[in-house]
Amino acid sequence: MNLGLALIGLVLCFLTIVFIEKFLGKEGLYVWISIATIIANIIVCKTIQIAGLTTSLGNIMFASNYLATDILSEKYGSKYAYKAINNALVSTIVF
């Protein structure tokens, strides 16, 4: 059950990033990274078991941040990826 939910969450999360980049561009990815960082820090305390492995619930959101910064770096340049990481850090501190 948890494996299916994890796969659905992973696919939906990553498809959301692709659609955000397509329709909102780098600004949308900036917002996604900030929001995903805050959400991941909230839900990281919950542990679940997926296929016999105990893992944190926030892992998918943290992985989505990696995908978003990778898209920023490859498409727009490392300067914009670095800016997104700084925005996420500031939003986490403010939160």
VOSEZA-495493 format. One record per residue (C-alpha): x, y, z. Coordinates in Angstrom, 1 decimal, padded with zeros to 4 digits, always signed. Layout:
BEGIN
xx: X; yy: Y; zz: Z
...
end
This chain:
BEGIN
xx: +000.0; yy: +000.0; zz: +000.0
xx: +002.7; yy: +002.5; zz: +001.0
xx: +004.8; yy: +001.6; zz: -002.1
xx: +001.9; yy: +002.5; zz: -004.4
xx: +001.2; yy: +005.7; zz: -002.6
xx: +004.9; yy: +006.6; zz: -002.7
xx: +005.1; yy: +006.0; zz: -006.4
xx: +001.9; yy: +008.0; zz: -007.0
xx: +003.3; yy: +010.9; zz: -004.9
xx: +006.6; yy: +010.7; zz: -006.7
xx: +005.1; yy: +010.8; zz: -010.2
xx: +002.6; yy: +013.6; zz: -009.3
xx: +005.3; yy: +015.7; zz: -007.6
xx: +007.7; yy: +015.4; zz: -010.5
xx: +005.0; yy: +016.0; zz: -013.1
xx: +004.0; yy: +019.1; zz: -011.2
xx: +007.6; yy: +020.4; zz: -011.5
xx: +007.6; yy: +019.9; zz: -015.3
xx: +004.3; yy: +021.7; zz: -015.7
xx: +005.4; yy: +024.6; zz: -013.5
xx: +008.5; yy: +025.0; zz: -015.5
xx: +006.6; yy: +024.9; zz: -018.8
xx: +003.9; yy: +027.4; zz: -017.8
xx: +005.6; yy: +029.6; zz: -015.2
xx: +009.3; yy: +029.4; zz: -016.1
xx: +012.1; yy: +029.9; zz: -013.7
xx: +010.0; yy: +032.1; zz: -011.4
xx: +007.6; yy: +029.2; zz: -010.9
xx: +010.5; yy: +026.9; zz: -010.0
xx: +011.7; yy: +029.5; zz: -007.4
xx: +008.3; yy: +029.4; zz: -005.7
xx: +008.2; yy: +025.6; zz: -005.9
xx: +011.6; yy: +025.2; zz: -004.3
xx: +010.8; yy: +027.5; zz: -001.5
xx: +007.4; yy: +025.9; zz: -000.8
xx: +008.7; yy: +022.3; zz: -001.2
xx: +011.5; yy: +023.1; zz: +001.3
xx: +009.1; yy: +024.3; zz: +003.9
xx: +006.7; yy: +021.4; zz: +003.4
xx: +009.6; yy: +018.9; zz: +003.5
xx: +010.9; yy: +020.3; zz: +006.7
xx: +007.4; yy: +020.0; zz: +008.2
xx: +006.7; yy: +016.4; zz: +007.2
xx: +010.2; yy: +015.0; zz: +007.6
xx: +009.4; yy: +013.9; zz: +011.2
xx: +006.9; yy: +011.3; zz: +009.9
xx: +008.5; yy: +007.9; zz: +009.1
xx: +006.9; yy: +005.3; zz: +006.8
xx: +007.8; yy: +001.9; zz: +005.6
xx: +008.1; yy: +001.4; zz: +001.8
xx: +008.9; yy: -002.1; zz: +000.6
xx: +010.4; yy: -003.0; zz: +004.0
xx: +012.6; yy: +000.1; zz: +004.2
xx: +011.9; yy: +002.8; zz: +006.9
xx: +012.1; yy: +006.2; zz: +005.3
xx: +011.1; yy: +009.7; zz: +006.0
xx: +008.0; yy: +011.2; zz: +004.4
xx: +009.8; yy: +014.3; zz: +003.3
xx: +012.2; yy: +012.5; zz: +001.0
xx: +010.1; yy: +013.0; zz: -002.1
xx: +009.8; yy: +016.7; zz: -001.5
xx: +013.6; yy: +017.0; zz: -001.0
xx: +014.2; yy: +015.0; zz: -004.2
xx: +011.8; yy: +017.4; zz: -006.1
xx: +014.0; yy: +020.3; zz: -005.0
xx: +017.0; yy: +018.5; zz: -006.6
xx: +015.1; yy: +018.1; zz: -009.8
xx: +014.0; yy: +021.7; zz: -009.9
xx: +017.5; yy: +023.1; zz: -009.2
xx: +018.8; yy: +020.7; zz: -011.8
xx: +016.3; yy: +022.1; zz: -014.4
xx: +017.3; yy: +025.6; zz: -013.4
xx: +021.0; yy: +024.9; zz: -013.8
xx: +020.7; yy: +023.1; zz: -017.1
xx: +018.2; yy: +025.4; zz: -018.8
xx: +019.0; yy: +028.8; zz: -017.3
xx: +022.5; yy: +028.5; zz: -015.8
xx: +024.0; yy: +027.8; zz: -012.4
xx: +023.5; yy: +031.5; zz: -011.3
xx: +019.7; yy: +031.0; zz: -011.2
xx: +020.0; yy: +027.6; zz: -009.4
xx: +022.2; yy: +029.3; zz: -006.8
xx: +019.6; yy: +032.1; zz: -006.4
xx: +016.8; yy: +029.5; zz: -005.9
xx: +018.8; yy: +027.7; zz: -003.2
xx: +019.4; yy: +031.0; zz: -001.4
xx: +015.6; yy: +031.8; zz: -001.7
xx: +014.8; yy: +028.4; zz: -000.2
xx: +017.2; yy: +029.0; zz: +002.7
xx: +015.7; yy: +032.4; zz: +003.5
xx: +012.2; yy: +031.1; zz: +003.3
xx: +013.0; yy: +028.3; zz: +005.6
xx: +014.6; yy: +030.7; zz: +008.1
xx: +011.6; yy: +033.0; zz: +007.9
xx: +009.2; yy: +030.2; zz: +008.3
end
